[in-house]
């Protein structure tokens, strides 16, 4: 049993598992912010474009209402047992997704800009060549292995 818990501890304390957990928590909080941005900032503006009607409240009746009954909300239709196609909620969810994706793009772009680039590796020294036959030779060689010429330091 101790081995099992040791393995679990090793798994849970790995860097990527902890990073993932932090990401999920921050993502949940970030999602609330974006949802508020959509519901409280963008949807009222879009509501002005649609004539003051809330986008999330847009729907189409899939059944018929009793004669003389005007159904203006999804809740009224549900109370009467009439099916609705809630396309407004779908539109709001799409806008929410686009804004989340755009915000994540901006955050990742910012983080990548903040990262310092890795230093470029030092260029490899030019290979040493024999002055007589122009063959590549070892840096420590005193005689060329190709033409056997004596090399100066």
N, C-alpha and C positions, 0 to 999 in steps of 0.2 A: 504494500500500500504506500509506503514511503517513496518507493521508486516512481510510482504513478504521480504523486504530488510533486516530486522533484522534476519530472518530465513536464508536468503542467506549468510549473513555475518557470522553467526554462522557456517554454513556448510563449507564455503570457508576457514575459519580460523582454522578449526580443524587440528590438527597436521598431521594426515595421508594424508589429501588432499594436504597440502603444501609440505609434503615429496614426495608425488607422482609427483607433478608438478616439483620439483627440480630433481627428478629421470628421468623424461621425457627429460628435458633440458640437463642434463648431459649425458643421454643415447644417445641423438642425436649427441652431440659432440664426444662422445666415438665411435659412429658408424662411424663418418668421419675418426677418427684416424685408426680404424681397416680396413676400406675400403682402406685407403692410404697404410697401411701395406700390404694388399693383392695385390693391384694393382702395387705398386712401389717396393716391396721387394720380395714377394713370386712368383708372376706371371712371372717376368723376369727369375727367377731361373727355374721355371717349363717350361718356353719358351725355355731355353737352352736344357732341356731334350727332348722337342718335336721338336728339330731341328731349333730353332729360330723362330718358328711360335707362335704368340700370342694365348694363350688358349681362350681368349674371342672372338677371330675371327674365331674359328673353327666352321664349319657348314657342313650340308649335303644338297644338292639340292633336292627338292621334285618335281621338274619339269625338263624339258629339255631346254637347252640353244639353241639359234639359231646356225646353223652350222657355224663353224669357230670362235665361240666366246668362249673365256676362261674366266670363272668367278672365280676370286680369292678372292673377298671380299663379305661380306653380302650386302654392299651398292650397288655393281654392280648388284647383283641378284635382289635387290629391284627395282632398276632403270628399269630393264628388266621385272619386274612383275613376277618373279619366286619365288615361296614359298621356304623357307629354314627352316631346323631344326637346331636351334642355340644351339647345345649341349655344346659348349665352354662357353657361357654365363652362362648356368646352372651349369657347373663344377665350374666356378669362384664364383657363388653365394653360392654353397655348401661349398667351402673353406672359403669364407667370414663368413658364419654361424658358421662353426666349430671354427674358430679363435675368433669370438665374444663370443661364449659359453665358450671357454677355458679361455679367458681373464676375463669374468665375474666370472668364477669359481675361478680364482686366486685372484681377488679382494675380493670376499666374504670370501675366506679362510684367506686372510690377515686380513680383518676386524674382523673375528671371533677370530683370534689369538690375536688381539689387545684388545679385550674386556676382562675385568677382570672377572674372574668367581665369581658368587655370593657367599658370605661367607656361609659356611655350617651352618645350624642351630645347636644351642647348643644341645647336647644330653639331652634327658629327664632324670631327676634324677631317680635313681633306686627306685622302689616302696618300701615303708617302710613295713616291715613284723613283725608280732607278734613273739617275741622270743619263745613263748610257743606252739602256734598252727600253726605257719608259714603262716597265712592268711594275705592277703594284707590289710593294714589299712591306714586311713588318717594320714597325717603328723602331724596334731594337736591333734590327739586322745591321751587321757590319760588312756583309758581303751579299751581293745580289744572288738569289738562288737560281735565277734564270740565265744570266750571262756571266756569273761569277766575278763581276768587277768588284774591286775594293771600293767601299763607300766611305765617304768622309762624314763626320758627325754633322 
